Amino acid sequence: MGTFSPPPHPMSESNGNKQVTTMQRTAAGLSAGARASEAELVDRARGRDEAALREIMQANNRRLYRLARGILRSDSEAEDVVQETYVRAFTHLDGFRGESGLSTWLSRIAINEALGRARSRKPHVELGALPEEALDAQIIKFPFSPQGDPERTMAQREIQRVVERAIDELPDVFRMVFVARVMEGMNIEETADLLGVKPETVKTRLHRARTMLRENVEKEIGPVVMDAFPFAGWRCERLTVSVLKRLGSRG
């Protein structure tokens, strides 16, 4: 198990030419209208406009929580990190100049805060480089569970728990790339920019993460498979009652 290399410092968006170039490219990916809308939103937030602050938080809550939890593997600590991220960001909005997207800037603050907490509870270990391989990410989609089907809902929740445990077992650097690329749907360039690594490294780590995740899931999936295609509870009772009614009607 290792820890992440720190991403670029979030409060300053001009720490070196290479960093600025990368972030300008990210900002350039936004349409002119989106940049103007974001700038207007940030201006309102600087004035402590409650509606603007609320809009920013609601738009970024899930991403920041997932990124923080990907590092800390603790629901409560991840929530604390998200709160601390917003406090730091909203009190340092003058440091945001729009060279990167607001979401990217907030994500870096959350990652640095989570890393600080992670390092305080375990030693820092450098991970060696891995062979570079490429594999495109695919978004994981869980089966839709119709309302009123408690058995299927229960099975779906169990599958989700299995996947969450398997993700938690991934080594730090692989888990972070998996969260960003697969769970949050960020592209390779965004992920590389956010984590301060090369795009090729993102591809390599994603490939390893998916392989390890598959192995982790397979270790736990056996008991779950045994409960596949459930036919108990209300479905079993409904069929039983239906059959008894049909038999009674023939008597």
QUIQUIWO-V185125 format. One line per field, one symbol per residue. phi: phi as a letter, one per 40 degrees, with the letter a starting at -180 (. if undefined). A space follows every 50 residues. Layout:
BEGIN
phi: ???
END
This chain:
BEGIN
phi: .bbccccdcccbbachccccdccccccccccdcccccccccccccccgcc cccccccccbdcccccccccccfacccccccccccccccccbccccbgcb cdccccccccccccccccccbaccbccccbdcbbaccbccbcccbdcgbc ccccccccccccccccccccddccccccccccccgccccccccccgbcdc ccccccdccccccdcccccbcdccccbcfcaafccccccccccccccccc c
END
